[in-house]
Amino acid sequence: MSRGARPVASLLLACIVGQGIAVAAPDAKSGAARTQLMREMQIHKMPQLGLEIWTENEPPWETRVVTNGGQATLITESPPGYHPPTVMTYASYQKERVPENMLRVMAIGAIRRASLNFGLTEGQSRSINPAEASYGVLHGYEGVFYGKVGNQLLDVQIFVGQAANQFPVVLTIYTKKDKLQNLSEQRRRAWSKLNYLEKQR
């Protein structure tokens, strides 16, 4: 079996069972993770994820780490009173490597399966057609769709990708329905500044 076969299967499985995407209501309260404050952005060095993650600091977004089945996810949430209320999540698969020629197939499958966590049916998930996208060092594919958490209708965007010779990551942003376009700059800042920790290089 090729080196790429098991990583693709395990990443898809993680999304199928809900470990790849941690879902929280957009206005949920949370505690703070260890951070370094720097003006407009907070810098989170996350050894659990092997990543350096930047989040908003004007005003500061709240963060917490949740672990499900051994899979850590960083959840960042806009503070009370922020409009529109927004959640971003970050997950990584440090033991996996996905060959570049398999990235598209893996990402599309992972995004479609992860969309089930946001209330989509199997048929609706198959209608998602992820597009190629890049953010900073990351190259991959992203899907945008309407979802639901409880009774809240949401805009959801999921990106699955990786840097060259690095492990894959799953980035998610969701907010109130039809409000995602208002967050393009926040998403760009956060996702484009993401980097791998030095020991992972």
ROSE-4610 file (N, C-alpha, C; in Angstrom, 1 decimal, always signed):
// ROSE-4610
residu = [M/M/M/S/S/S/R/R/R/G/G/G/A/A/A/R/R/R/P/P/P/V/V/V/A/A/A/S/S/S/L/L/L/L/L/L/L/L/L/A/A/A/C/C/C/I/I/I/V/V/V/G/G/G/Q/Q/Q/G/G/G/I/I/I/A/A/A/V/V/V/A/A/A/A/A/A/P/P/P/D/D/D/A/A/A/K/K/K/S/S/S/G/G/G/A/A/A/A/A/A/R/R/R/T/T/T/Q/Q/Q/L/L/L/M/M/M/R/R/R/E/E/E/M/M/M/Q/Q/Q/I/I/I/H/H/H/K/K/K/M/M/M/P/P/P/Q/Q/Q/L/L/L/G/G/G/L/L/L/E/E/E/I/I/I/W/W/W/T/T/T/E/E/E/N/N/N/E/E/E/P/P/P/P/P/P/W/W/W/E/E/E/T/T/T/R/R/R/V/V/V/V/V/V/T/T/T/N/N/N/G/G/G/G/G/G/Q/Q/Q/A/A/A/T/T/T/L/L/L/I/I/I/T/T/T/E/E/E/S/S/S/P/P/P/P/P/P/G/G/G/Y/Y/Y/H/H/H/P/P/P/P/P/P/T/T/T/V/V/V/M/M/M/T/T/T/Y/Y/Y/A/A/A/S/S/S/Y/Y/Y/Q/Q/Q/K/K/K/E/E/E/R/R/R/V/V/V/P/P/P/E/E/E/N/N/N/M/M/M/L/L/L/R/R/R/V/V/V/M/M/M/A/A/A/I/I/I/G/G/G/A/A/A/I/I/I/R/R/R/R/R/R/A/A/A/S/S/S/L/L/L/N/N/N/F/F/F/G/G/G/L/L/L/T/T/T/E/E/E/G/G/G/Q/Q/Q/S/S/S/R/R/R/S/S/S/I/I/I/N/N/N/P/P/P/A/A/A/E/E/E/A/A/A/S/S/S/Y/Y/Y/G/G/G/V/V/V/L/L/L/H/H/H/G/G/G/Y/Y/Y/E/E/E/G/G/G/V/V/V/F/F/F/Y/Y/Y/G/G/G/K/K/K/V/V/V/G/G/G/N/N/N/Q/Q/Q/L/L/L/L/L/L/D/D/D/V/V/V/Q/Q/Q/I/I/I/F/F/F/V/V/V/G/G/G/Q/Q/Q/A/A/A/A/A/A/N/N/N/Q/Q/Q/F/F/F/P/P/P/V/V/V/V/V/V/L/L/L/T/T/T/I/I/I/Y/Y/Y/T/T/T/K/K/K/K/K/K/D/D/D/K/K/K/L/L/L/Q/Q/Q/N/N/N/L/L/L/S/S/S/E/E/E/Q/Q/Q/R/R/R/R/R/R/R/R/R/A/A/A/W/W/W/S/S/S/K/K/K/L/L/L/N/N/N/Y/Y/Y/L/L/L/E/E/E/K/K/K/Q/Q/Q/R/R/R]
num = [1/1/1/2/2/2/3/3/3/4/4/4/5/5/5/6/6/6/7/7/7/8/8/8/9/9/9/10/10/10/11/11/11/12/12/12/13/13/13/14/14/14/15/15/15/16/16/16/17/17/17/18/18/18/19/19/19/20/20/20/21/21/21/22/22/22/23/23/23/24/24/24/25/25/25/26/26/26/27/27/27/28/28/28/29/29/29/30/30/30/31/31/31/32/32/32/33/33/33/34/34/34/35/35/35/36/36/36/37/37/37/38/38/38/39/39/39/40/40/40/41/41/41/42/42/42/43/43/43/44/44/44/45/45/45/46/46/46/47/47/47/48/48/48/49/49/49/50/50/50/51/51/51/52/52/52/53/53/53/54/54/54/55/55/55/56/56/56/57/57/57/58/58/58/59/59/59/60/60/60/61/61/61/62/62/62/63/63/63/64/64/64/65/65/65/66/66/66/67/67/67/68/68/68/69/69/69/70/70/70/71/71/71/72/72/72/73/73/73/74/74/74/75/75/75/76/76/76/77/77/77/78/78/78/79/79/79/80/80/80/81/81/81/82/82/82/83/83/83/84/84/84/85/85/85/86/86/86/87/87/87/88/88/88/89/89/89/90/90/90/91/91/91/92/92/92/93/93/93/94/94/94/95/95/95/96/96/96/97/97/97/98/98/98/99/99/99/100/100/100/101/101/101/102/102/102/103/103/103/104/104/104/105/105/105/106/106/106/107/107/107/108/108/108/109/109/109/110/110/110/111/111/111/112/112/112/113/113/113/114/114/114/115/115/115/116/116/116/117/117/117/118/118/118/119/119/119/120/120/120/121/121/121/122/122/122/123/123/123/124/124/124/125/125/125/126/126/126/127/127/127/128/128/128/129/129/129/130/130/130/131/131/131/132/132/132/133/133/133/134/134/134/135/135/135/136/136/136/137/137/137/138/138/138/139/139/139/140/140/140/141/141/141/142/142/142/143/143/143/144/144/144/145/145/145/146/146/146/147/147/147/148/148/148/149/149/149/150/150/150/151/151/151/152/152/152/153/153/153/154/154/154/155/155/155/156/156/156/157/157/157/158/158/158/159/159/159/160/160/160/161/161/161/162/162/162/163/163/163/164/164/164/165/165/165/166/166/166/167/167/167/168/168/168/169/169/169/170/170/170/171/171/171/172/172/172/173/173/173/174/174/174/175/175/175/176/176/176/177/177/177/178/178/178/179/179/179/180/180/180/181/181/181/182/182/182/183/183/183/184/184/184/185/185/185/186/186/186/187/187/187/188/188/188/189/189/189/190/190/190/191/191/191/192/192/192/193/193/193/194/194/194/195/195/195/196/196/196/197/197/197/198/198/198/199/199/199/200/200/200/201/201/201]
x = [+0.9/+0.0/+0.9/+0.5/+1.3/+1.2/+2.2/+2.3/+1.1/+0.5/-0.6/-1.9/-2.1/-3.4/-3.9/-3.1/-3.6/-4.0/-3.1/-3.4/-4.7/-5.0/-6.3/-7.5/-7.4/-8.5/-8.7/-7.6/-7.7/-8.3/-7.9/-8.4/-9.9/-10.3/-11.7/-12.5/-12.0/-12.7/-12.8/-11.8/-11.9/-13.1/-13.2/-14.3/-15.7/-15.7/-17.0/-17.5/-16.6/-17.0/-17.1/-16.8/-17.0/-15.8/-14.6/-13.4/-12.7/-12.9/-12.2/-12.7/-14.0/-14.6/-15.3/-14.9/-15.6/-16.6/-17.9/-19.0/-19.5/-19.6/-20.1/-21.0/-22.0/-22.9/-22.0/-22.3/-21.5/-21.4/-22.3/-22.2/-21.9/-21.3/-20.9/-19.8/-19.9/-18.8/-17.6/-16.4/-15.3/-14.2/-13.2/-12.0/-10.9/-9.8/-8.7/-7.6/-7.0/-5.8/-4.6/-3.4/-2.1/-1.8/-1.6/-1.4/-0.3/+0.2/+1.1/+0.4/+0.2/-0.6/+0.3/-0.1/+0.6/-0.4/-0.7/-1.5/-2.8/-2.8/-4.1/-4.4/-3.4/-3.6/-3.0/-3.6/-3.0/-2.3/-1.1/-0.4/-0.5/-1.0/-1.1/-0.1/+0.8/+1.7/+1.1/+0.7/-0.1/+0.6/+1.4/+2.1/+1.2/-0.1/-1.0/-1.4/-1.3/-1.6/-0.4/+0.8/+1.9/+1.9/+1.1/+0.8/+1.0/+1.3/+1.2/+0.0/-1.0/-2.3/-2.5/-2.9/-3.1/-4.7/-5.1/-6.5/-6.6/-7.8/-8.1/-7.9/-7.4/-7.1/-7.7/-8.5/-9.2/-10.6/-11.5/-11.3/-10.8/-10.2/-9.7/-10.8/-10.5/-11.4/-11.0/-12.1/-11.9/-11.5/-10.7/-10.2/-10.2/-10.4/-10.3/-9.9/-9.3/-8.9/-9.8/-10.4/-11.2/-10.5/-10.7/-10.1/-11.2/-11.2/-12.2/-11.5/-11.5/-10.9/-9.4/-8.7/-7.3/-7.0/-8.0/-7.8/-8.1/-7.1/-7.2/-7.7/-8.6/-9.1/-9.1/-8.6/-8.6/-9.9/-10.7/-11.9/-11.7/-11.9/-11.8/-13.2/-13.6/-14.9/-14.9/-15.7/-15.8/-16.4/-16.0/-16.5/-18.0/-18.6/-20.0/-20.1/-21.2/-21.4/-20.8/-20.0/-19.3/-20.3/-20.3/-21.2/-20.5/-20.8/-21.7/-20.9/-21.6/-21.0/-20.4/-19.1/-18.4/-17.5/-17.4/-16.5/-15.5/-14.3/-13.3/-12.7/-12.5/-11.8/-10.6/-9.7/-8.4/-8.1/-7.9/-7.5/-6.4/-5.5/-4.4/-4.2/-3.5/-3.2/-1.7/-1.0/+0.5/+1.2/+0.5/+1.1/+0.8/+0.1/-0.4/+0.4/+0.5/+1.1/+0.2/-0.3/-1.1/-0.3/-0.1/+0.6/-0.2/+0.5/-0.1/-1.2/-0.9/-1.9/-3.1/-3.1/-4.3/-5.0/-4.5/-5.0/-6.4/-6.7/-8.0/-9.1/-8.9/-9.9/-10.1/-9.0/-9.1/-9.9/-9.5/-10.2/-11.7/-12.0/-13.4/-14.2/-13.7/-14.4/-14.5/-13.4/-13.4/-14.4/-14.4/-15.4/-16.8/-17.1/-18.5/-18.9/-18.0/-18.4/-18.5/-17.6/-17.7/-18.9/-19.5/-20.7/-21.9/-21.8/-22.9/-23.0/-21.9/-21.9/-22.7/-23.0/-23.7/-25.1/-25.7/-27.0/-27.4/-26.4/-26.7/-27.0/-27.8/-28.1/-27.0/-26.9/-25.9/-26.1/-27.3/-27.5/-27.1/-27.4/-26.9/-25.4/-24.7/-23.3/-22.7/-23.3/-22.7/-22.8/-23.7/-23.8/-22.7/-21.9/-20.8/-19.7/-19.2/-18.1/-17.0/-16.1/-15.0/-14.1/-13.6/-12.7/-11.3/-10.4/-9.0/-8.7/-7.9/-7.7/-6.3/-5.8/-4.5/-4.6/-3.9/-3.9/-2.4/-1.6/-0.3/+0.5/+1.0/+1.8/+0.9/-0.4/-1.3/-1.9/-2.0/-2.7/-3.7/-4.9/-5.9/-7.2/-8.3/-9.6/-10.6/-11.6/-12.5/-14.0/-14.9/-16.3/-17.1/-18.1/-18.9/-20.4/-21.1/-22.5/-23.3/-24.6/-25.5/-25.6/-25.5/-25.6/-26.5/-26.5/-27.4/-26.8/-26.8/-26.5/-27.7/-28.4/-29.6/-30.6/-31.1/-32.1/-31.4/-30.1/-29.4/-28.9/-29.4/-29.0/-27.6/-26.7/-25.3/-24.8/-23.8/-22.9/-21.7/-21.2/-20.1/-19.1/-17.8/-16.7/-15.7/-15.3/-14.3/-13.2/-12.0/-10.8/-10.0/-9.6/-8.7/-7.4/-6.3/-5.1/-3.8/-2.7/-1.4/-0.3/+0.8/+2.0/+2.8/+3.7/+4.6/+5.3/+5.2/+6.0/+5.5/+4.3/+3.8/+2.5/+2.0/+0.7/-0.5/-1.6/-2.8/-3.5/-4.2/-5.0/-6.4/-7.3/-8.7/-9.1/-9.5/-9.9/-11.3/-12.1/-13.5/-13.8/-14.7/-15.3/-16.8/-17.6/-19.1/-19.7/-20.7/-21.4/-22.9/-23.6/-25.0/-25.2/-26.3/-26.6/-26.5/-25.8/-25.6/-24.7/-23.9/-23.0/-21.5/-21.2/-19.8/-19.1/-19.7/-19.0/-18.5/-19.0/-18.6/-17.3/-16.8/-15.7/-14.5/-14.5/-13.4/-12.1/-12.0/-10.7/-10.2/-11.2/-10.8/-10.3/-11.0/-10.6/-9.2/-9.0/-7.7/-6.6/-6.8/-5.7/-5.4/-6.4/-6.2/-5.6/-6.1/-5.7/-4.4/-4.2/-2.9/-1.7/-1.9/-0.8/-0.5/-1.4/-1.1/+0.2/+1.0/+2.2/+2.5/+3.4/+3.8/+4.9/+4.8/+5.9/+7.2/+8.3/+9.6/+10.0/+9.6/+10.0/+9.3/+8.3/+7.6/+8.2/+9.1/+9.7/+10.6]
y = [-1.2/+0.0/+1.2/+2.2/+3.5/+4.2/+5.1/+5.9/+6.9/+7.2/+8.2/+7.6/+6.2/+5.6/+5.8/+5.4/+5.5/+6.9/+7.9/+9.2/+9.7/+9.5/+9.9/+9.2/+7.9/+7.2/+7.7/+8.0/+8.4/+9.8/+10.7/+12.1/+12.1/+11.3/+11.2/+10.6/+9.6/+8.9/+9.9/+10.7/+11.7/+12.7/+13.1/+14.0/+13.3/+12.1/+11.3/+11.2/+10.9/+10.7/+12.0/+13.1/+14.4/+14.9/+14.3/+14.7/+15.8/+15.9/+16.9/+18.3/+18.4/+19.7/+19.8/+20.7/+20.9/+22.0/+21.8/+22.7/+23.3/+24.6/+25.3/+26.4/+26.8/+27.9/+29.2/+30.1/+31.2/+32.2/+32.1/+33.1/+32.4/+31.2/+30.5/+31.1/+31.0/+31.5/+30.6/+31.0/+30.1/+30.7/+29.9/+30.3/+30.7/+31.1/+31.5/+30.5/+30.3/+29.5/+30.4/+29.7/+30.4/+31.2/+32.5/+33.3/+34.4/+34.9/+36.1/+37.2/+38.3/+39.4/+40.3/+40.7/+41.6/+42.5/+43.6/+44.6/+44.1/+44.1/+43.7/+42.2/+41.4/+40.0/+39.3/+38.2/+37.3/+36.2/+35.8/+34.7/+33.5/+32.4/+31.2/+30.1/+29.7/+28.7/+27.4/+26.5/+25.3/+24.0/+23.5/+22.3/+21.1/+21.2/+20.1/+20.0/+21.1/+21.1/+21.2/+21.5/+21.7/+23.0/+24.0/+25.2/+26.5/+27.5/+28.9/+29.5/+29.9/+30.4/+31.9/+32.7/+34.1/+34.4/+35.1/+35.5/+37.0/+37.4/+38.9/+39.3/+40.6/+41.1/+42.5/+43.0/+44.3/+44.1/+43.7/+43.2/+41.7/+41.3/+39.9/+38.9/+37.9/+36.7/+35.7/+35.0/+34.0/+32.7/+31.9/+30.7/+29.5/+28.3/+27.2/+26.0/+25.0/+23.7/+22.6/+21.9/+20.7/+19.5/+18.4/+17.1/+16.1/+15.5/+14.4/+13.2/+12.1/+10.9/+11.1/+12.0/+12.2/+13.3/+13.8/+14.9/+16.2/+17.1/+18.5/+19.4/+20.3/+21.4/+22.7/+23.7/+25.1/+25.8/+26.2/+27.0/+28.4/+29.3/+30.7/+31.4/+32.2/+32.8/+34.3/+35.0/+36.5/+36.8/+37.9/+38.3/+38.7/+38.7/+39.2/+40.6/+40.8/+42.1/+42.3/+41.3/+41.4/+41.0/+41.8/+41.5/+41.3/+40.2/+39.1/+38.1/+37.5/+36.5/+35.4/+35.0/+34.2/+33.2/+32.0/+30.9/+30.5/+30.4/+29.7/+28.5/+27.4/+26.3/+25.8/+25.2/+24.8/+23.3/+22.4/+21.1/+20.7/+19.8/+19.3/+17.8/+17.2/+15.8/+15.6/+15.7/+15.8/+14.5/+13.4/+12.1/+11.8/+12.6/+12.2/+13.0/+12.4/+13.1/+12.7/+13.7/+13.5/+13.9/+12.9/+13.3/+14.4/+15.3/+16.4/+15.9/+14.8/+14.4/+13.7/+13.6/+13.0/+14.1/+15.3/+16.3/+16.7/+16.9/+17.3/+16.3/+15.0/+14.0/+13.9/+13.9/+13.9/+15.1/+16.3/+17.5/+17.5/+17.2/+17.2/+16.2/+15.0/+14.0/+14.5/+15.0/+15.5/+16.6/+17.6/+18.7/+18.3/+17.4/+16.9/+16.1/+15.3/+14.5/+15.4/+16.4/+17.3/+18.2/+18.4/+19.3/+18.6/+17.3/+16.6/+17.0/+17.5/+18.0/+19.3/+20.0/+21.2/+21.0/+19.8/+19.5/+19.2/+19.1/+18.7/+17.3/+16.9/+15.5/+15.0/+13.7/+13.1/+13.7/+13.9/+14.5/+15.9/+16.7/+18.1/+18.2/+17.3/+17.3/+17.1/+16.2/+15.9/+17.1/+18.1/+19.2/+20.3/+20.1/+21.0/+20.7/+21.7/+21.6/+22.4/+21.9/+22.7/+23.3/+24.5/+25.2/+25.2/+25.3/+25.4/+26.8/+26.8/+28.0/+28.0/+29.1/+29.2/+30.4/+30.1/+31.1/+31.0/+32.0/+32.0/+30.8/+30.0/+28.8/+27.7/+27.8/+26.7/+26.7/+25.5/+25.3/+24.1/+24.3/+23.2/+23.5/+23.1/+23.3/+23.7/+24.5/+25.0/+24.9/+24.7/+24.6/+25.6/+26.2/+27.2/+26.7/+26.7/+26.2/+26.8/+26.6/+27.0/+25.7/+26.0/+24.9/+25.4/+24.6/+24.8/+24.2/+25.0/+24.5/+24.8/+23.8/+24.1/+24.7/+25.8/+26.6/+27.7/+27.8/+28.9/+28.6/+29.3/+29.1/+29.8/+29.1/+29.6/+29.6/+30.5/+30.4/+29.6/+28.7/+27.8/+27.8/+27.9/+27.7/+26.8/+25.8/+24.8/+24.7/+24.8/+24.7/+23.5/+22.7/+21.5/+21.7/+21.7/+21.9/+21.7/+22.0/+21.8/+22.6/+22.8/+23.4/+22.3/+22.6/+21.6/+20.8/+19.5/+18.6/+18.7/+19.1/+19.2/+18.4/+18.3/+17.6/+18.5/+17.9/+18.6/+19.3/+20.4/+21.1/+21.3/+21.4/+21.7/+23.0/+24.0/+25.4/+25.6/+26.1/+26.3/+27.7/+28.4/+29.6/+29.5/+29.9/+29.9/+31.1/+31.6/+32.8/+32.8/+33.8/+33.8/+33.8/+33.3/+33.1/+34.5/+34.5/+35.6/+36.7/+36.3/+37.3/+37.0/+35.9/+35.4/+36.5/+37.1/+38.1/+39.3/+39.5/+40.6/+40.2/+39.0/+38.5/+38.2/+38.6/+38.2/+38.7/+39.9/+40.4/+39.6/+39.4/+38.6/+37.2/+36.6/+35.3/+35.3/+36.3/+36.4/+36.6/+37.5/+37.7/+36.4/+35.8/+34.6/+33.4/+33.1/+31.9/+32.2/+33.4/+33.6/+33.7/+34.0/+34.0/+32.7/+31.7/+30.4/+29.8/+29.2/+28.6/+27.4/+26.6/+25.4/+25.8/+25.1/+25.4/+24.8/+25.5/+25.2/+23.7/+23.1/+21.7/+20.7/+21.3/+20.5/+20.6/+21.5/+21.8/+20.7]
z = [+0.0/+0.0/+0.0/-0.8/-0.9/+0.4/+0.6/+1.9/+1.9/+0.8/+0.9/+1.2/+1.1/+1.2/+2.7/+3.7/+5.0/+5.5/+5.2/+5.7/+5.1/+3.8/+3.3/+4.0/+4.2/+4.9/+6.3/+7.0/+8.4/+8.5/+7.6/+7.7/+7.3/+6.3/+6.0/+7.2/+7.8/+8.9/+10.1/+10.3/+11.4/+11.2/+9.9/+9.6/+9.7/+9.2/+9.3/+10.7/+11.7/+13.0/+13.8/+13.2/+13.8/+14.6/+14.4/+15.1/+14.3/+13.1/+12.3/+12.4/+12.8/+12.9/+14.3/+15.1/+16.4/+16.2/+16.5/+16.2/+17.5/+17.6/+18.8/+18.3/+19.1/+18.8/+18.6/+17.7/+17.4/+18.6/+19.5/+20.6/+22.0/+21.9/+23.1/+23.9/+25.2/+26.0/+26.1/+26.3/+26.4/+27.2/+27.6/+28.3/+27.3/+27.9/+27.0/+27.0/+25.8/+25.7/+25.9/+26.1/+26.3/+25.0/+25.1/+23.9/+24.2/+23.1/+23.1/+22.5/+23.1/+22.6/+21.8/+20.6/+19.7/+18.9/+19.5/+18.8/+18.2/+16.9/+16.2/+16.2/+16.4/+16.4/+17.6/+18.1/+19.1/+18.4/+18.9/+18.4/+19.4/+18.9/+19.7/+19.2/+20.0/+19.6/+20.2/+19.3/+19.7/+19.4/+20.4/+20.1/+19.9/+20.5/+20.3/+18.8/+18.1/+16.6/+15.7/+16.4/+15.6/+14.7/+15.2/+14.4/+15.2/+14.5/+15.1/+14.4/+15.3/+14.8/+15.3/+14.4/+14.7/+14.8/+15.8/+15.9/+16.2/+16.0/+16.2/+17.7/+17.8/+19.2/+19.4/+18.4/+18.6/+18.1/+19.0/+20.4/+20.4/+21.5/+21.6/+21.4/+20.6/+20.4/+21.5/+22.0/+23.0/+22.4/+23.1/+22.5/+23.5/+23.0/+23.9/+23.0/+23.6/+23.0/+23.5/+22.5/+22.9/+22.3/+22.9/+22.5/+22.3/+21.2/+20.9/+20.3/+21.0/+20.5/+20.3/+21.1/+20.9/+19.9/+19.2/+18.2/+18.8/+18.9/+19.4/+18.4/+18.8/+17.9/+18.7/+18.1/+18.6/+18.1/+19.1/+18.7/+19.1/+18.2/+18.5/+18.2/+19.1/+19.0/+19.2/+18.4/+18.6/+20.0/+20.6/+21.9/+21.9/+23.0/+23.1/+22.5/+21.8/+21.1/+19.8/+19.4/+18.1/+17.0/+15.9/+14.8/+13.5/+12.8/+13.2/+14.1/+15.1/+15.9/+15.1/+15.4/+14.5/+15.3/+14.7/+15.2/+14.1/+14.5/+13.6/+14.4/+13.7/+14.3/+13.5/+14.2/+13.5/+14.0/+13.1/+13.4/+12.5/+13.0/+12.2/+12.3/+11.4/+11.4/+11.2/+12.4/+12.4/+11.9/+12.1/+11.7/+10.2/+9.5/+8.2/+7.1/+6.0/+4.8/+3.6/+2.9/+1.7/+0.5/-0.4/-1.7/-2.4/-3.1/-3.8/-4.8/-5.5/-6.5/-5.9/-4.5/-3.9/-3.0/-3.0/-2.1/-2.5/-3.7/-4.2/-3.8/-4.1/-3.8/-2.3/-1.5/-0.1/+0.5/+0.0/+0.6/+0.2/-1.0/-1.4/-0.5/-0.3/+0.5/+1.9/+2.5/+3.9/+4.1/+3.2/+3.3/+3.2/+2.3/+2.2/+3.4/+3.9/+5.1/+6.3/+6.4/+7.6/+7.5/+6.4/+6.3/+6.9/+7.1/+7.8/+9.3/+9.8/+11.2/+11.3/+10.2/+10.2/+9.6/+9.7/+9.4/+8.0/+7.1/+5.7/+5.6/+4.6/+4.3/+3.4/+3.2/+2.3/+0.9/+0.4/-0.9/-1.0/+0.1/+0.1/+0.1/+0.9/+0.9/-0.4/-1.2/-2.5/-3.5/-3.2/-4.1/-3.8/-2.7/-2.5/-3.4/-4.1/-5.1/-4.6/-3.8/-3.3/-4.4/-4.2/-5.2/-4.6/-5.5/-5.1/-4.4/-3.4/-2.6/-2.0/-1.7/-1.0/+0.0/+1.2/+2.2/+2.8/+2.6/+3.1/+2.6/+3.5/+3.1/+2.7/+2.9/+2.7/+1.3/+0.7/-0.6/-0.4/-0.9/-0.7/-1.4/-0.8/-1.4/-0.3/-0.7/+0.3/-0.3/+0.6/+0.3/+1.1/+0.5/+1.2/+1.1/+2.2/+2.1/+3.3/+3.3/+4.4/+5.3/+6.6/+7.6/+8.7/+9.8/+10.9/+12.2/+13.3/+14.6/+15.5/+16.0/+16.7/+15.8/+16.2/+15.3/+14.6/+14.6/+14.0/+12.6/+11.6/+10.2/+10.1/+9.4/+9.3/+7.9/+7.7/+6.6/+7.1/+6.3/+6.7/+5.6/+5.9/+5.0/+5.6/+4.9/+5.3/+4.3/+4.8/+4.0/+4.5/+3.5/+3.8/+2.9/+3.5/+2.7/+3.6/+3.0/+3.6/+2.9/+3.6/+3.0/+2.4/+1.5/+0.9/+1.9/+1.8/+2.7/+4.1/+4.3/+5.7/+5.8/+7.1/+7.3/+7.0/+6.8/+6.4/+7.6/+7.3/+8.3/+7.8/+8.8/+8.5/+9.2/+8.4/+8.9/+8.6/+9.6/+9.5/+10.0/+9.3/+9.8/+9.6/+10.6/+10.4/+11.2/+10.7/+11.3/+10.8/+11.2/+10.8/+9.3/+8.9/+7.4/+6.7/+5.6/+4.7/+5.3/+6.3/+6.9/+6.6/+6.0/+5.8/+5.0/+4.0/+3.2/+4.0/+5.2/+6.1/+6.8/+6.7/+7.5/+6.6/+5.3/+4.4/+4.9/+5.5/+6.0/+7.2/+8.2/+9.4/+9.0/+8.0/+7.6/+6.9/+6.0/+5.3/+6.3/+7.3/+8.3/+9.0/+9.5/+10.4/+9.6/+8.4/+7.7/+7.0/+6.5/+5.8/+6.7/+8.0/+8.9/+9.6/+9.4/+10.0/+9.5/+10.4/+10.0/+10.9/+10.4/+11.2/+12.2/+13.4/+14.3/+13.8/+14.3/+13.8/+13.9/+15.0/+15.2/+14.2/+13.5/+12.5/+11.1/+10.9/+9.6/+9.2]
